[in-house]
Amino acid sequence: MAGTGRNILVIKHGAMGDVILAQGPFQAIRAHHGDARIVLLTTRPFAAFLEKSGLFDEVWIDERPKLWQLSKLIPLIRKLRRGRFDRVYDLQTSTRTNSYFRFFPSRRKPEWCGIAKGSSHPHDSPLRTKIHTIERHIDQLKVVGIESVPPVDFTWAMTDISRFELPEKYALLVPGGSAHRPEKRWPAARFAELAVYLDSKGITPVLVGGKAEAEAIATIREHCPAAIDLSSRTEFGDIAALGAGATLAVGNDTGPLHLISAVGCKTVVLFSKASDPHMSRPRGQDVTVLREDDLADLPLAAVLGSLGLDE
């Protein structure tokens, strides 16, 4: 049965991988509520991207003010109250977003699907902290009667990447990761060896990342001058389009891999002991996870074996 609420708020702040994994639940919420007004509360890095999805009537930016930043906190509280929401889907379920439940006066509390104390539709399954993000969202939505979540659709995200003038056969290499989590990165020297191998197979390496990956990308290009450097030149939509056209992708456990795999690209994602693929691995049609406690110990041969290019 479709939802009856006319004003719906969905909360999803980030990070990138989590936003990508929430696409199916976003679609399910829209389908459930038909032509209701649905507002997304997110953070600045994802607002413009998610506006293009067509799933939300409005996208609001949450600056996530500190409690003592009253000049920012009070306008946020007022905006939420003036939204007159009938139901809130808290897909972030963080300490911060739990606290937002208290921003609404008791006489006008919206239905709340999340884990905030006092939620009308609490997601209190003991499994919620033991299952993958997607399964957690699916389980959460069942609490309000949303029984199915559709396959993700990112066709709306695709941009025109002809400006990059890429060859027909290319592979995406994503050597980055959280700047403060170097243990989640396969060594740049190994990526360089992989790039040389791909080039020998007639597959041009295309390097994706940001400023934080400049040193790693320089190392790769030093060993493989044929590699194309697109670092700091791509937006989310470009990454989706690049993934849709790529022969394959290899990268660390980082946000872009979630989007690349979600559009159907054959993806190999590298995990260390720093994170658990059971809880947060990228999902897609063809995703292989390789895990080594210390990624410095992951040999090139293991990655090459997962690509199947010599079969």
ZIPEJO-V369269 format. One record per pair of residues at least 24 apart in sequence whose C-alpha atoms are under 10 Angstrom apart, sorted by the first residue. I is the first residue (numbers start at 1). J is the second residue. Records with the same first field share a line. If there is no record, write none. Layout:
# ZIPEJO-V369269
I = J ; J
This chain:
# ZIPEJO-V369269
1 = 32 ; 33 ; 145 ; 146 ; 147
2 = 29 ; 30 ; 31 ; 32 ; 33 ; 34 ; 145 ; 146
3 = 29 ; 30 ; 31 ; 32 ; 33 ; 34 ; 35 ; 36 ; 87 ; 144 ; 145 ; 146
4 = 32 ; 33 ; 34 ; 36 ; 86 ; 87
5 = 33 ; 34 ; 35 ; 36 ; 37 ; 38 ; 85 ; 86 ; 87 ; 88 ; 110 ; 111
6 = 33 ; 34 ; 35 ; 36 ; 37 ; 38 ; 84 ; 85 ; 86 ; 87
7 = 33 ; 35 ; 36 ; 37 ; 38 ; 39 ; 83 ; 84 ; 85 ; 86 ; 87 ; 88 ; 110
8 = 33 ; 36 ; 37 ; 38 ; 39 ; 40 ; 56 ; 57 ; 83 ; 84 ; 85 ; 86 ; 87 ; 88 ; 89 ; 110 ; 111
9 = 37 ; 38 ; 39 ; 40 ; 41 ; 56 ; 58 ; 59 ; 60 ; 80 ; 83 ; 84 ; 85 ; 86 ; 87 ; 88 ; 89 ; 90 ; 110 ; 112
10 = 38 ; 39 ; 40 ; 41 ; 42 ; 56 ; 59 ; 87 ; 88 ; 89 ; 90 ; 91 ; 92 ; 113
11 = 39 ; 40 ; 41 ; 42 ; 43 ; 60 ; 62 ; 88 ; 89 ; 90 ; 91 ; 92 ; 93 ; 97
12 = 40 ; 41 ; 42 ; 43 ; 46 ; 62 ; 89 ; 90 ; 91 ; 92 ; 93 ; 94 ; 97
13 = 40 ; 41 ; 42 ; 43 ; 44 ; 45 ; 46 ; 47 ; 61 ; 62 ; 63 ; 64 ; 90 ; 91 ; 92 ; 93 ; 94 ; 97
14 = 42 ; 43 ; 44 ; 45 ; 46 ; 91 ; 92 ; 255
15 = 42 ; 43 ; 45 ; 46 ; 92 ; 254 ; 255
16 = 45 ; 46 ; 236 ; 254 ; 255 ; 256 ; 257 ; 258 ; 259
17 = 133 ; 253 ; 254 ; 255 ; 256 ; 257 ; 258 ; 259 ; 280 ; 281 ; 282
18 = 91 ; 92 ; 133 ; 134 ; 255 ; 258 ; 280 ; 282
19 = 46 ; 50 ; 91 ; 92 ; 255 ; 258 ; 259
20 = 50 ; 134 ; 152 ; 154 ; 255 ; 256 ; 257 ; 258 ; 259 ; 260 ; 262 ; 282 ; 283
21 = 132 ; 133 ; 134 ; 135 ; 137 ; 152 ; 258 ; 259 ; 262 ; 280 ; 281 ; 282 ; 283
22 = 91 ; 92 ; 133 ; 134 ; 137 ; 138 ; 152
23 = 50 ; 53 ; 55 ; 134 ; 149 ; 150 ; 151 ; 152 ; 153 ; 154 ; 262
24 = 134 ; 137 ; 138 ; 148 ; 149 ; 150 ; 151 ; 152 ; 153 ; 154
25 = 91 ; 134 ; 137 ; 138 ; 140 ; 141 ; 146 ; 148 ; 149 ; 150 ; 151 ; 152
26 = 53 ; 55 ; 56 ; 89 ; 91 ; 137 ; 149 ; 150 ; 152
27 = 53 ; 54 ; 55 ; 56 ; 149 ; 150 ; 151 ; 152 ; 153
28 = 55 ; 138 ; 141 ; 146 ; 147 ; 148 ; 149 ; 150 ; 151 ; 152
29 = 55 ; 89 ; 141 ; 146 ; 148 ; 149
30 = 54 ; 55 ; 56
31 = 55 ; 146 ; 149 ; 150
32 = 145 ; 146 ; 147 ; 148
33 = 146
37 = 85
38 = 85 ; 87 ; 88
39 = 83 ; 85 ; 88
40 = 88 ; 89
41 = 80 ; 90
42 = 92
45 = 236
46 = 236
48 = 236
49 = 156 ; 157 ; 235 ; 236 ; 237
50 = 156 ; 157 ; 236
52 = 156 ; 157 ; 237
53 = 153 ; 154 ; 155 ; 156 ; 157
54 = 156
64 = 96 ; 97
65 = 96
66 = 96
74 = 103
76 = 100 ; 103
77 = 102 ; 103 ; 104
78 = 103 ; 104
80 = 104
81 = 105 ; 108 ; 109 ; 110
84 = 108 ; 109 ; 110
85 = 109 ; 110 ; 111 ; 112
86 = 110 ; 111 ; 112
87 = 111 ; 112 ; 113 ; 120 ; 121
88 = 112 ; 113 ; 114 ; 119 ; 120 ; 121
89 = 113 ; 114 ; 121 ; 140 ; 141 ; 144
90 = 114 ; 115 ; 116 ; 137 ; 140
91 = 115 ; 133 ; 136 ; 137 ; 140 ; 141
92 = 137
93 = 123
111 = 144
112 = 144
113 = 140 ; 141 ; 143 ; 144
114 = 140 ; 141 ; 143
115 = 140
120 = 144
129 = 279
130 = 278 ; 279
131 = 278 ; 279 ; 280
132 = 276 ; 277 ; 278 ; 279 ; 280 ; 281 ; 282
133 = 278 ; 279 ; 280 ; 281 ; 282
134 = 279 ; 280 ; 281 ; 282 ; 283
135 = 279
136 = 279
151 = 262 ; 284
152 = 262 ; 263 ; 283 ; 284
153 = 262 ; 263
154 = 237 ; 240 ; 241 ; 244 ; 259 ; 262 ; 263
155 = 237 ; 240 ; 241 ; 244 ; 263
156 = 237 ; 240
157 = 236 ; 237 ; 238 ; 239 ; 240 ; 241 ; 263
158 = 236 ; 237 ; 238 ; 239 ; 240 ; 241 ; 242 ; 243 ; 244 ; 263
159 = 235 ; 236 ; 237 ; 238 ; 239 ; 240 ; 241 ; 242
160 = 237 ; 238 ; 241 ; 242
161 = 234 ; 237 ; 238 ; 239 ; 240 ; 241 ; 242 ; 245
164 = 228 ; 229 ; 230 ; 233 ; 234 ; 238 ; 242
166 = 204 ; 206 ; 228 ; 242 ; 245 ; 246
167 = 202 ; 203 ; 204 ; 206 ; 246
168 = 202 ; 203 ; 204 ; 245 ; 246 ; 247
169 = 201 ; 202 ; 203 ; 204 ; 205 ; 245 ; 246 ; 247 ; 248
170 = 198 ; 199 ; 202 ; 203 ; 204 ; 205 ; 206 ; 227 ; 228 ; 242 ; 243 ; 245 ; 246 ; 247 ; 248 ; 249
171 = 195 ; 198 ; 199 ; 203 ; 204 ; 205 ; 206 ; 207 ; 227 ; 242 ; 243 ; 245 ; 246 ; 247 ; 248 ; 249 ; 250 ; 265 ; 266 ; 267
172 = 203 ; 204 ; 205 ; 206 ; 207 ; 208 ; 227 ; 228 ; 230 ; 239 ; 242 ; 243 ; 245 ; 246 ; 247 ; 248 ; 249 ; 250 ; 251 ; 257 ; 260 ; 265 ; 267
173 = 205 ; 206 ; 207 ; 208 ; 209 ; 217 ; 220 ; 227 ; 229 ; 248 ; 249 ; 250 ; 251 ; 252 ; 257 ; 267 ; 268
174 = 206 ; 207 ; 208 ; 209 ; 210 ; 213 ; 216 ; 217 ; 231 ; 249 ; 250 ; 251 ; 252 ; 253 ; 254 ; 255 ; 256 ; 257 ; 269
175 = 207 ; 208 ; 209 ; 210 ; 213 ; 214 ; 216 ; 217 ; 220 ; 250 ; 251 ; 252 ; 253 ; 254 ; 270
176 = 207 ; 208 ; 209 ; 210 ; 211 ; 212 ; 213 ; 214 ; 216 ; 217 ; 251 ; 252 ; 253 ; 254 ; 255 ; 256
177 = 209 ; 210 ; 212 ; 213 ; 251 ; 252 ; 253 ; 254 ; 255 ; 256
178 = 212 ; 213 ; 252 ; 253 ; 254 ; 255
179 = 212 ; 213
181 = 274
182 = 274 ; 295
183 = 271 ; 272 ; 273 ; 274 ; 275 ; 293 ; 294 ; 295 ; 296
184 = 252 ; 253 ; 254 ; 270 ; 271 ; 272 ; 273 ; 274 ; 275 ; 293 ; 294 ; 295 ; 296
185 = 251 ; 252 ; 253 ; 254 ; 270 ; 271 ; 272 ; 294 ; 295 ; 296
186 = 251 ; 252 ; 253 ; 270 ; 271 ; 272 ; 292 ; 294 ; 295 ; 296 ; 297 ; 298 ; 299
187 = 216 ; 295 ; 296 ; 297 ; 298
188 = 213 ; 215 ; 216 ; 217 ; 218 ; 219 ; 220 ; 296
189 = 216 ; 217 ; 219 ; 220 ; 223 ; 296 ; 300
190 = 219 ; 220 ; 296 ; 298 ; 299 ; 300 ; 303
191 = 216 ; 217 ; 219 ; 220 ; 221 ; 223 ; 224 ; 250 ; 251 ; 300 ; 303
192 = 216 ; 217 ; 218 ; 219 ; 220 ; 221 ; 222 ; 223 ; 224 ; 227
193 = 220 ; 223 ; 224 ; 300
194 = 220 ; 224 ; 250 ; 300 ; 301 ; 303 ; 304
195 = 220 ; 221 ; 223 ; 224 ; 225 ; 226 ; 227
196 = 220 ; 221 ; 223 ; 224 ; 225 ; 226 ; 227
197 = 224 ; 300 ; 304
198 = 224 ; 227 ; 304 ; 309
199 = 224 ; 225 ; 226 ; 227
201 = 309 ; 310
203 = 227 ; 246 ; 247 ; 248
204 = 228 ; 246 ; 247
205 = 229 ; 246 ; 248 ; 249
206 = 230 ; 231 ; 242 ; 246 ; 249
207 = 231 ; 249 ; 251
208 = 232 ; 233 ; 234 ; 239 ; 242 ; 251 ; 256
209 = 233 ; 234 ; 256
210 = 234
236 = 260
239 = 263
240 = 264 ; 265
243 = 267
248 = 286 ; 307
249 = 287 ; 307
250 = 287 ; 288 ; 303 ; 307
252 = 289 ; 290 ; 295
253 = 277 ; 280 ; 281 ; 282 ; 289
254 = 281 ; 282
255 = 282
256 = 282
257 = 281 ; 282 ; 283 ; 287
258 = 282 ; 283 ; 284 ; 287
259 = 283 ; 284
260 = 284
261 = 285 ; 286 ; 287 ; 288
262 = 286 ; 287
266 = 307
267 = 306 ; 307
268 = 303 ; 304 ; 306 ; 307
269 = 303
270 = 295 ; 298 ; 303
271 = 295 ; 298
272 = 296 ; 297 ; 298
